[in-house]
Amino acid sequence: MLLQIIRKPFHLSYYQLVIAFFGLALIGILFVAPTMLSPDNIKLVLRQGSIPALMAIGVTFVVISGRLDLSIGSLLSLCAILIVDLHDKVGPVIAIGAGLGIGLLVGCVNGFLVAVLRLNPLIATLGMLSLLQGISLIYSDGRNALIMDPENTWFSFIGRSYIAGIPVPIIILIIATIGFSILLRYTTFGRKIYAIGGNEAASRYSGINAKRIVFSCYVISGLMTAVAAVVFSSRVMGAQNNSGSGLELYVLSGVILGGASLFGGSGTILLSVVGVMILEFIQNGLLIVGLPYYTQWILTWIVIIAIVWSDLASKRYREHQ
Amino acid sequence: MKANDKSSQRAGEISLSVNGISKRFPGVLALDKVSVDVHAGEVHAICGENGAGKSTLMKVIAGNYRADEGDLVFRGVKIDLRSPLQAKELGILLIHQEISLVPELTVAENIFLGSLPYNRMGFVDWQQLYRRTEEVIAKAGFKLSAKDIAGELPVARQQMVEIARAVALQSSLVIFDEPTASLTEAEAKALFDTIRQLKENGVAILYISHKLPEILQISDRVSVLRDGRYQGTLQTDEVDENAITALMIGRHLENPNDRPASHPGDEVLSIDRITVPGFIDQAELSVHAGEILGMYGLVGAGRSELAEVIFGLRDSPDVSMRWHGKPVKISSPSDAVRLGIGLVPEDRKDHGLILDMGGATNMTLPALRAVQHFGFISRDKEVRIFEDYREKLQIAARGPFASVRTLSGGNQQKIVLGKWLSTHPDLLILDEPTRGVDVGAKAEIHRLISELAKAGMAIIVISSEMPEILLLSDRAIVIHNGRVTRELPRAQLSEQTLVEGITST
C-alpha cells in the first residue's frame, strides 16, 4: 500500500521504483563518503568491477534466454587456480589457453545438460558450482597458487597496466561490451535469444532451433567467466580456491539490477555492466564508510529480493491489464 | 440462517436487474448503458460478437470489475460489488471457461474446497464431507460420485463438479462463460441437462455463448449486445438463428456457398501414411497447389496433433510423406520452414506470438534468413515487410516495434498470418484460424485465405466450426476415432455429410 502511494504519483514502474531506491542509497552514501568521487577511486572501482562485469556479459545471454547460470563462481576459482599454477610451469600462453579451454568446456557441459537434456537450469548449474569447487580443491590440494615473479612476466600487462591512463581491464571490458552488444542487438543470433526468452514455444513454432541457441548462451557464459579469470589472475598474480565464491549470485543481481528479467526475453549487455558497476560503487561506499567487505553478501540478497519482487509485480500487472 | 435465505427465490421473479451499466477502458467504451433483467428459474443467454461486451458485463456482475455508471439490483436490493468473493457470498457465481478444479483431489473435496467441514480435533470431518456432498449431488441431480478423483473424470463431469460447487454455495445466480468451448457434442448435451436441473431448482442462469444453435437449444430468452450496447431481448422459442444474427451484426450475412469451384494444381504434400500416437492411426491425406483442404473433427480428435507431426513439432513412429512428389522427412519445425510450410497455430498467445515483441519482430521470426546480411538484421527490411503486410491485411498496430500484447485478437491473428506469409510458403496450415476473432476480422481472414489459394498456395484449414469448413473448403476430410472417416469434394460438402463423418463408427 505504501509502495503504491510512492509509485502512482510519479508514474514509476516497479522496476524504476527499485532503481530509484538504490539510486537514493548511492547518493546517501556519497554524502557520507565524498572521497568516492575522486578520479582515482572511480578508476579503482571500475577496474575492480570489470571482473564481475565481464562475467555479467556472459550471464546476460543466459538470463535473456530465460535461464540461469549459477556455476560461474566456482568456474572463476577453477580457471584462476589453473592459470596461476600453469603460468610458472608452462608459461602464460598455454596457461591462458588452458583457462579459456576450461571455460569453454564447462559452458558446453552446462549447455548440453540444460539445452539438450532439458535439465532444470537452476539445479544443473548449481550442481556444476559444487563440482567445480571440488575440482579446484583437488587440483590445488587446498593450497593457494601464486605467481612467483610478478614483475617479470608480460602476463601482468592484462591486469595491472594502463593504456593512455586507462587500466587495461577496463579497456577489455569496454571492447567486450561493445562487441557483445552488437552481437545481441543486431544479429539474427541475438534476436533468436530474445525470442526464446520471450516465448520459447512460439519460437519453436517459428522454426527456431532453441537447443542450439541456448547451448551457445551457456558457452558464451563459460567463456566470459574464463576471460574474467584471466584478468583476475593477472591482477592478483595469485589465486585462492575460493576466489569466485559467491560471485554467481552477485553477478546475477547486477544483471537483473540492469533490467534483465529472470523470466527471460529482456535485458541488454550495457545495462548489465552498469548494474554490476552500481553494486560495486555501493559496496565501495560501504567500505569507505567503514563497513566490512562481506557486507557485499548482504547487499546481494537485498538486490535479488527487491528486483525479483519488482519483476514479478510488473509481470502480474502487465498480464492483468 | 443466512445461507438458506440466499437460495429461496421464487421462479419467475426478477433475480437480477442490470440498470444502465457503463464501463470504460482506456480508449474504449466496453459497455454503454446496458440494462437487462434476469428472472429466477430462467436460462438467459447473452450473445454478441467478440468484443461486443459480453465478458465485461459478466465480470461486472460477478464483481471482477466495477461499473463506471449504473447499478445492479440483486433480489430487490441494490448491490455494490467490490470483489468476486463478495459476489460469491451474495450468491452470484461465475463459472469460467477453463475448469479450475484441483485434479488430485476428490469430487467432494473440490466441491467444498475452502469450506471443508472440520471435527473437534481440527481434522477434516470426512463423514460429514461425504454426506453433504451426496446431498448436493442429489439436490442437483448429477451423476457424480463423492469419492472419485476429479482429474480422472471426463471433462463434462468435471464441469458438473464446478456446477455442484454453485449448488453447495447455494448460489441463486450462476453465470456460464462459453461453457462448451472445450466440450464434445455429447458432453455439451450432458451439460445442458445439468443446466436444466439447476434451472428447475429455481436458480437464475446467465449463459454466454456465440454459438447460436446452442443458445436456441438451452435458453429461454436471449439478449444481444453489439459494440457494448444492448440491442434487445428475444423470446428464444419465437426466433431463429437469422433473427439473432441480424441483431448481433446489424445486417445479414452473405450466403457462403456462392463460390466458383477451384482448379487445383499439382500435389504439394501427400502423406501416404501418418500415425499420431494416442490420436490417429495410419491416416492418409494430400493437398494440392491452389486447393483449400478443410479438416473437420471434434475437439480432441487429434487434428492439431496431426498438424504438429507434419510441421516437425511432434514425433511419429510411422509417417511417410512426399513433398512435391519427393519423399521427405521433417524432424523439426526448421525443416518444415525450410521446405516452405507455414503453421498458424491454434493457440495464438502461447504458440503464435511473442507478446512482448513488436509486430515486425514477430513477423520476421521464421524468415530471419530473408532480412539478414552476414548475420546482421536489416531494420529497414523488417519495417518494409511489416508495412507491406500491415497494408495488405489491414492490421491496426501502433508501429512495427510496439508490443503486440495489447492488440485485439483479430489483429494479433493477422500478425501471425503476416508472419507466415512473409516466408512465402507453398503450404500453409491454419489451425482454427478465426478462434477468438471478431466477425469483421473473421470475414477478412476468410477472404484472405481464399485469395491465397487462388494465387496457388496449398492450404489446410483445421476447424471445429462447420460453417468455416463449408465456406472455405474445396475438399474436406473428417477425422473421427483416429481415422479419416470421410473425404468430401466440394460438391458433396454439407452439414449433413460432415456430421455423418463424426457420428459414423
Interface residues (C-beta under 8 A of the other chain):
Chain A: Y186 T187 T188 F189 R191 K192 Y194 A195 G198 N199 A201 A202 S203 R204 Y205 S206 G207 I208 N209 G265 S266 R318 Q321
Chain B: F311 L313 S332 P333 S334 A336 V337 R338 L343 P345 D350 H351 G352 L353 I354 L355 D356 M357 T361 L365 P366 L368 R369 Q372 G375 F376 I377 R405 T406 K419
